[in-house]
Amino acid sequence: MSISSTILLNLHRLSPEDQKKVAEYVETLVASTPRRPRKSAMGMFAHHAVDMPLEMFQEARREMWADFPRDLSNDCGIVQE
């Protein structure tokens, strides 16, 4: 049985007042836990050393989106007035 299952099983056995105390305690634990900073996308791919000129990037983007429908109203059932 997982820890979360055990906690939930025991939580259901408590009175509503004690359940509220547990919820408040969990909130204080969550609030006191330091958050790790997110890595930037630039840093995640820096080790690949990709050096692509802007023109190549723009051309690849144009090719990728060339077949994307410009008018989505017919495909999605959206009615434009």
N, CA, C and O atoms as a GROMACS GRO file, in nm:
protein
  324
    1MET      N    1   0.085  -0.116   0.000
    1MET     CA    2   0.000   0.000   0.000
    1MET      C    3   0.090   0.124   0.000
    1MET      O    4   0.190   0.129   0.073
    2SER      N    5   0.056   0.222  -0.081
    2SER     CA    6   0.138   0.342  -0.090
    2SER      C    7   0.115   0.432   0.032
    2SER      O    8   0.019   0.416   0.106
    3ILE      N    9   0.206   0.525   0.048
    3ILE     CA   10   0.195   0.618   0.162
    3ILE      C   11   0.069   0.702   0.150
    3ILE      O   12  -0.002   0.721   0.250
    4SER      N   13   0.039   0.751   0.030
    4SER     CA   14  -0.080   0.835   0.014
    4SER      C   15  -0.208   0.756   0.043
    4SER      O   16  -0.303   0.811   0.098
    5SER      N   17  -0.211   0.628   0.006
    5SER     CA   18  -0.328   0.545   0.035
    5SER      C   19  -0.344   0.525   0.185
    5SER      O   20  -0.455   0.530   0.238
    6THR      N   21  -0.233   0.502   0.253
    6THR     CA   22  -0.237   0.484   0.397
    6THR      C   23  -0.285   0.611   0.466
    6THR      O   24  -0.366   0.606   0.558
    7ILE      N   25  -0.234   0.725   0.421
    7ILE     CA   26  -0.275   0.852   0.480
    7ILE      C   27  -0.424   0.876   0.459
    7ILE      O   28  -0.494   0.914   0.552
    8LEU      N   29  -0.472   0.853   0.338
    8LEU     CA   30  -0.614   0.873   0.310
    8LEU      C   31  -0.702   0.779   0.391
    8LEU      O   32  -0.808   0.818   0.441
    9LEU      N   33  -0.659   0.655   0.404
    9LEU     CA   34  -0.735   0.558   0.481
    9LEU      C   35  -0.747   0.604   0.628
    9LEU      O   36  -0.855   0.599   0.687
   10ASN      N   37  -0.636   0.649   0.684
   10ASN     CA   38  -0.639   0.696   0.822
   10ASN      C   39  -0.712   0.829   0.835
   10ASN      O   40  -0.774   0.856   0.938
   11LEU      N   41  -0.705   0.912   0.735
   11LEU     CA   42  -0.773   1.041   0.739
   11LEU      C   43  -0.924   1.023   0.746
   11LEU      O   44  -0.992   1.099   0.816
   12HIS      N   45  -0.976   0.925   0.675
   12HIS     CA   46  -1.120   0.900   0.677
   12HIS      C   47  -1.169   0.850   0.814
   12HIS      O   48  -1.288   0.861   0.846
   13ARG      N   49  -1.078   0.798   0.892
   13ARG     CA   50  -1.115   0.748   1.023
   13ARG      C   51  -1.123   0.860   1.128
   13ARG      O   52  -1.178   0.840   1.236
   14LEU      N   53  -1.069   0.977   1.096
   14LEU     CA   54  -1.065   1.087   1.192
   14LEU      C   55  -1.197   1.164   1.193
   14LEU      O   56  -1.276   1.157   1.098
   15SER      N   57  -1.218   1.236   1.302
   15SER     CA   58  -1.336   1.323   1.310
   15SER      C   59  -1.316   1.442   1.218
   15SER      O   60  -1.203   1.473   1.181
   16PRO      N   61  -1.425   1.510   1.180
   16PRO     CA   62  -1.412   1.628   1.093
   16PRO      C   63  -1.320   1.735   1.151
   16PRO      O   64  -1.248   1.802   1.076
   17GLU      N   65  -1.320   1.753   1.283
   17GLU     CA   66  -1.233   1.852   1.346
   17GLU      C   67  -1.086   1.814   1.329
   17GLU      O   68  -1.002   1.898   1.299
   18ASP      N   69  -1.057   1.684   1.350
   18ASP     CA   70  -0.919   1.638   1.334
   18ASP      C   71  -0.876   1.642   1.187
   18ASP      O   72  -0.760   1.668   1.157
   19GLN      N   73  -0.969   1.615   1.096
   19GLN     CA   74  -0.938   1.625   0.954
   19GLN      C   75  -0.900   1.768   0.917
   19GLN      O   76  -0.810   1.790   0.837
   20LYS      N   77  -0.970   1.864   0.977
   20LYS     CA   78  -0.938   2.004   0.952
   20LYS      C   79  -0.799   2.037   1.005
   20LYS      O   80  -0.724   2.110   0.940
   21LYS      N   81  -0.763   1.983   1.122
   21LYS     CA   82  -0.630   2.005   1.177
   21LYS      C   83  -0.522   1.948   1.085
   21LYS      O   84  -0.418   2.010   1.062
   22VAL      N   85  -0.549   1.830   1.032
   22VAL     CA   86  -0.454   1.767   0.940
   22VAL      C   87  -0.438   1.853   0.815
   22VAL      O   88  -0.326   1.875   0.768
   23ALA      N   89  -0.549   1.903   0.761
   23ALA     CA   90  -0.544   1.987   0.642
   23ALA      C   91  -0.463   2.114   0.668
   23ALA      O   92  -0.384   2.156   0.583
   24GLU      N   93  -0.483   2.176   0.785
   24GLU     CA   94  -0.408   2.296   0.820
   24GLU      C   95  -0.260   2.265   0.835
   24GLU      O   96  -0.175   2.345   0.794
   25TYR      N   97  -0.228   2.150   0.893
   25TYR     CA   98  -0.088   2.111   0.909
   25TYR      C   99  -0.021   2.089   0.773
   25TYR      O  100   0.092   2.131   0.751
   26VAL      N  101  -0.094   2.022   0.684
   26VAL     CA  102  -0.039   1.998   0.550
   26VAL      C  103  -0.015   2.131   0.479
   26VAL      O  104   0.086   2.147   0.410
   27GLU      N  105  -0.107   2.226   0.495
   27GLU     CA  106  -0.089   2.358   0.433
   27GLU      C  107   0.037   2.426   0.484
   27GLU      O  108   0.109   2.488   0.406
   28THR      N  109   0.065   2.415   0.614
   28THR     CA  110   0.186   2.477   0.668
   28THR      C  111   0.312   2.407   0.615
   28THR      O  112   0.413   2.472   0.590
   29LEU      N  113   0.304   2.276   0.597
   29LEU     CA  114   0.418   2.203   0.539
   29LEU      C  115   0.443   2.247   0.395
   29LEU      O  116   0.558   2.270   0.355
   30VAL      N  117   0.337   2.258   0.318
   30VAL     CA  118   0.351   2.298   0.178
   30VAL      C  119   0.405   2.440   0.169
   30VAL      O  120   0.492   2.467   0.086
   31ALA      N  121   0.356   2.530   0.254
   31ALA     CA  122   0.400   2.669   0.250
   31ALA      C  123   0.545   2.683   0.293
   31ALA      O  124   0.614   2.774   0.245
   32SER      N  125   0.593   2.596   0.380
   32SER     CA  126   0.730   2.608   0.430
   32SER      C  127   0.831   2.536   0.343
   32SER      O  128   0.952   2.551   0.363
   33THR      N  129   0.786   2.458   0.247
   33THR     CA  130   0.877   2.384   0.159
   33THR      C  131   0.931   2.480   0.053
   33THR      O  132   0.853   2.540  -0.021
   34PRO      N  133   1.063   2.494   0.044
   34PRO     CA  134   1.119   2.585  -0.057
   34PRO      C  135   1.098   2.528  -0.198
   34PRO      O  136   1.110   2.408  -0.221
   35ARG      N  137   1.066   2.617  -0.289
   35ARG     CA  138   1.046   2.575  -0.428
   35ARG      C  139   1.178   2.582  -0.503
   35ARG      O  140   1.257   2.676  -0.485
   36ARG      N  141   1.201   2.483  -0.586
   36ARG     CA  142   1.321   2.485  -0.668
   36ARG      C  143   1.297   2.578  -0.786
   36ARG      O  144   1.190   2.574  -0.846
   37PRO      N  145   1.394   2.660  -0.819
   37PRO     CA  146   1.375   2.748  -0.936
   37PRO      C  147   1.372   2.666  -1.064
   37PRO      O  148   1.441   2.564  -1.076
   38ARG      N  149   1.292   2.710  -1.156
   38ARG     CA  150   1.283   2.639  -1.285
   38ARG      C  151   1.403   2.672  -1.371
   38ARG      O  152   1.457   2.782  -1.368
   39LYS      N  153   1.444   2.574  -1.448
   39LYS     CA  154   1.552   2.595  -1.543
   39LYS      C  155   1.496   2.664  -1.666
   39LYS      O  156   1.383   2.638  -1.708
   40SER      N  157   1.574   2.752  -1.723
   40SER     CA  158   1.528   2.816  -1.846
   40SER      C  159   1.546   2.718  -1.961
   40SER      O  160   1.631   2.629  -1.956
   41ALA      N  161   1.467   2.734  -2.064
   41ALA     CA  162   1.477   2.647  -2.182
   41ALA      C  163   1.612   2.667  -2.252
   41ALA      O  164   1.666   2.574  -2.311
   42MET      N  165   1.663   2.787  -2.244
   42MET     CA  166   1.792   2.814  -2.306
   42MET      C  167   1.901   2.729  -2.240
   42MET      O  168   1.988   2.675  -2.309
   43GLY      N  169   1.897   2.718  -2.109
   43GLY     CA  170   1.998   2.641  -2.038
   43GLY      C  171   1.986   2.492  -2.061
   43GLY      O  172   2.087   2.421  -2.058
   44MET      N  173   1.865   2.444  -2.082
   44MET     CA  174   1.845   2.299  -2.099
   44MET      C  175   1.908   2.248  -2.228
   44MET      O  176   1.951   2.133  -2.234
   45PHE      N  177   1.914   2.332  -2.332
   45PHE     CA  178   1.964   2.287  -2.462
   45PHE      C  179   2.101   2.346  -2.495
   45PHE      O  180   2.149   2.328  -2.607
   46ALA      N  181   2.163   2.416  -2.401
   46ALA     CA  182   2.291   2.481  -2.427
   46ALA      C  183   2.401   2.382  -2.462
   46ALA      O  184   2.489   2.414  -2.541
   47HIS      N  185   2.398   2.263  -2.403
   47HIS     CA  186   2.504   2.166  -2.427
   47HIS      C  187   2.500   2.106  -2.568
   47HIS      O  188   2.594   2.039  -2.609
   48HIS      N  189   2.391   2.129  -2.642
   48HIS     CA  190   2.382   2.077  -2.779
   48HIS      C  191   2.456   2.165  -2.878
   48HIS      O  192   2.486   2.121  -2.990
   49ALA      N  193   2.487   2.287  -2.840
   49ALA     CA  194   2.564   2.381  -2.922
   49ALA      C  195   2.505   2.393  -3.063
   49ALA      O  196   2.578   2.384  -3.161
   50VAL      N  197   2.376   2.414  -3.072
   50VAL     CA  198   2.311   2.433  -3.201
   50VAL      C  199   2.326   2.580  -3.239
   50VAL      O  200   2.285   2.669  -3.165
   51ASP      N  201   2.384   2.603  -3.355
   51ASP     CA  202   2.404   2.739  -3.403
   51ASP      C  203   2.331   2.750  -3.536
   51ASP      O  204   2.388   2.720  -3.641
   52MET      N  205   2.206   2.794  -3.532
   52MET     CA  206   2.124   2.803  -3.651
   52MET      C  207   2.101   2.950  -3.685
   52MET      O  208   2.055   3.026  -3.600
   53PRO      N  209   2.132   2.990  -3.807
   53PRO     CA  210   2.104   3.130  -3.845
   53PRO      C  211   1.954   3.158  -3.840
   53PRO      O  212   1.872   3.068  -3.860
   54LEU      N  213   1.919   3.282  -3.814
   54LEU     CA  214   1.780   3.321  -3.802
   54LEU      C  215   1.702   3.288  -3.929
   54LEU      O  216   1.587   3.246  -3.921
   55GLU      N  217   1.762   3.307  -4.044
   55GLU     CA  218   1.693   3.278  -4.171
   55GLU      C  219   1.654   3.131  -4.181
   55GLU      O  220   1.544   3.099  -4.226
   56MET      N  221   1.744   3.042  -4.139
   56MET     CA  222   1.712   2.898  -4.143
   56MET      C  223   1.598   2.866  -4.047
   56MET      O  224   1.509   2.787  -4.080
   57PHE      N  225   1.600   2.927  -3.930
   57PHE     CA  226   1.495   2.904  -3.831
   57PHE      C  227   1.360   2.952  -3.885
   57PHE      O  228   1.260   2.882  -3.873
   58GLN      N  229   1.358   3.070  -3.945
   58GLN     CA  230   1.233   3.124  -3.999
   58GLN      C  231   1.181   3.038  -4.114
   58GLN      O  232   1.060   3.019  -4.127
   59GLU      N  233   1.270   2.988  -4.198
   59GLU     CA  234   1.228   2.901  -4.308
   59GLU      C  235   1.170   2.770  -4.255
   59GLU      O  236   1.068   2.722  -4.306
   60ALA      N  237   1.233   2.712  -4.155
   60ALA     CA  238   1.182   2.589  -4.096
   60ALA      C  239   1.044   2.612  -4.034
   60ALA      O  240   0.956   2.528  -4.045
   61ARG      N  241   1.027   2.727  -3.970
   61ARG     CA  242   0.897   2.760  -3.912
   61ARG      C  243   0.790   2.775  -4.020
   61ARG      O  244   0.678   2.727  -4.004
   62ARG      N  245   0.825   2.842  -4.129
   62ARG     CA  246   0.728   2.858  -4.240
   62ARG      C  247   0.688   2.722  -4.297
   62ARG      O  248   0.570   2.698  -4.324
   63GLU      N  249   0.785   2.632  -4.315
   63GLU     CA  250   0.756   2.499  -4.368
   63GLU      C  251   0.668   2.420  -4.271
   63GLU      O  252   0.576   2.350  -4.313
   64MET      N  253   0.697   2.432  -4.142
   64MET     CA  254   0.622   2.356  -4.042
   64MET      C  255   0.476   2.400  -4.037
   64MET      O  256   0.388   2.316  -4.021
   65TRP      N  257   0.450   2.528  -4.049
   65TRP     CA  258   0.314   2.581  -4.036
   65TRP      C  259   0.245   2.600  -4.171
   65TRP      O  260   0.134   2.652  -4.175
   66ALA      N  261   0.307   2.559  -4.282
   66ALA     CA  262   0.251   2.584  -4.414
   66ALA      C  263   0.114   2.519  -4.433
   66ALA      O  264   0.026   2.579  -4.494
   67ASP      N  265   0.095   2.398  -4.383
   67ASP     CA  266  -0.031   2.326  -4.404
   67ASP      C  267  -0.132   2.349  -4.292
   67ASP      O  268  -0.240   2.289  -4.295
   68PHE      N  269  -0.101   2.433  -4.196
   68PHE     CA  270  -0.193   2.459  -4.086
   68PHE      C  271  -0.312   2.540  -4.138
   68PHE      O  272  -0.292   2.643  -4.202
   69PRO      N  273  -0.434   2.494  -4.110
   69PRO     CA  274  -0.550   2.567  -4.164
   69PRO      C  275  -0.561   2.706  -4.103
   69PRO      O  276  -0.550   2.724  -3.982
   70ARG      N  277  -0.584   2.803  -4.190
   70ARG     CA  278  -0.594   2.942  -4.143
   70ARG      C  279  -0.734   2.970  -4.088
   70ARG      O  280  -0.748   3.049  -3.994
   71ASP      N  281  -0.836   2.906  -4.144
   71ASP     CA  282  -0.973   2.929  -4.099
   71ASP      C  283  -1.017   2.805  -4.023
   71ASP      O  284  -1.046   2.702  -4.083
   72LEU      N  285  -1.023   2.814  -3.891
   72LEU     CA  286  -1.058   2.700  -3.807
   72LEU      C  287  -1.207   2.685  -3.787
   72LEU      O  288  -1.250   2.586  -3.727
   73SER      N  289  -1.287   2.778  -3.836
   73SER     CA  290  -1.430   2.773  -3.810
   73SER      C  291  -1.494   2.648  -3.872
   73SER      O  292  -1.587   2.594  -3.813
   74ASN      N  293  -1.447   2.603  -3.985
   74ASN     CA  294  -1.506   2.484  -4.048
   74ASN      C  295  -1.461   2.355  -3.979
   74ASN      O  296  -1.537   2.259  -3.970
   75ASP      N  297  -1.337   2.353  -3.932
   75ASP     CA  298  -1.282   2.232  -3.872
   75ASP      C  299  -1.331   2.210  -3.729
   75ASP      O  300  -1.347   2.096  -3.686
   76CYS      N  301  -1.354   2.316  -3.654
   76CYS     CA  302  -1.385   2.305  -3.512
   76CYS      C  303  -1.532   2.325  -3.481
   76CYS      O  304  -1.572   2.311  -3.366
   77GLY      N  305  -1.612   2.356  -3.579
   77GLY     CA  306  -1.752   2.380  -3.555
   77GLY      C  307  -1.780   2.515  -3.492
   77GLY      O  308  -1.887   2.536  -3.434
   78ILE      N  309  -1.684   2.608  -3.502
   78ILE     CA  310  -1.702   2.740  -3.446
   78ILE      C  311  -1.779   2.826  -3.547
   78ILE      O  312  -1.744   2.830  -3.665
   79VAL      N  313  -1.881   2.892  -3.500
   79VAL     CA  314  -1.960   2.978  -3.587
   79VAL      C  315  -1.918   3.120  -3.563
   79VAL      O  316  -1.928   3.171  -3.451
   80GLN      N  317  -1.869   3.187  -3.670
   80GLN     CA  318  -1.831   3.326  -3.660
   80GLN      C  319  -1.945   3.413  -3.708
   80GLN      O  320  -2.006   3.386  -3.812
   81GLU      N  321  -1.973   3.517  -3.635
   81GLU     CA  322  -2.082   3.606  -3.674
   81GLU      C  323  -2.029   3.736  -3.723
   81GLU      O  324  -2.107   3.824  -3.760
   0.00000   0.00000   0.00000
